[in-house]
Amino acid sequence: SGKFDHGGHGSDLPAIKTRGIIKCSSRSLVDLIVDSKRVKEYNGMSLGRTDDFIFQEGVDTDPCDSPLGIGGAAKLIRSKSKPPLIKKPIELFNIMHARKLDEEKGEKMGGYVISTRAVWEKEEYADALAKGGKKSGLPSDTTRNELLLGVNIVRDLDGEFEGWCEITAISHLNSPGIPLSLGKRIGLSAATNNIKSLQSIWG
């Protein structure tokens, strides 16, 4: 874990980075991560994830073929999870974008990148979180957290690991109401367990 030393929103909060190799292709792993119906296969704390709105489907979509002018798939997702020692389930509302890495833009590896970050249904929800998580129309049965940045880089490997892929995951989360030390411990455990769960799916 570490911090982003930019002095902006969330710079005082820890970011968590994990890396592991999985016995499958980068495309197979990306398909699993993007599919909201399969989240519970690798996230033991998940209570489920839904697609609230789909902007575009197809992680291999070329920008030239997109009416939005973007490559890959993009959607709004809503997820709930129940970490240990936390009274209420945690809710996240994010925009997710998954696309193929582009060698012409200097991304010199075969694979994909999945970027996720928080969005808000209403501006007052973001204001409420900035004031320490006080409610302003947010559901009372969950605690809304803010994913400042979530990135998964999934690249194909070669040589003795041909047919396998490597995933590098970075998560930067704002969790109001959860003590920093506890949040960091839960985050590190969850990130490590997610890698292990992904590895177990493909043996």
Order of alpha helices (4+ residues) and beta strands (2+ residues): beta-alpha-beta-beta-beta-beta-alpha-beta-beta-beta-alpha
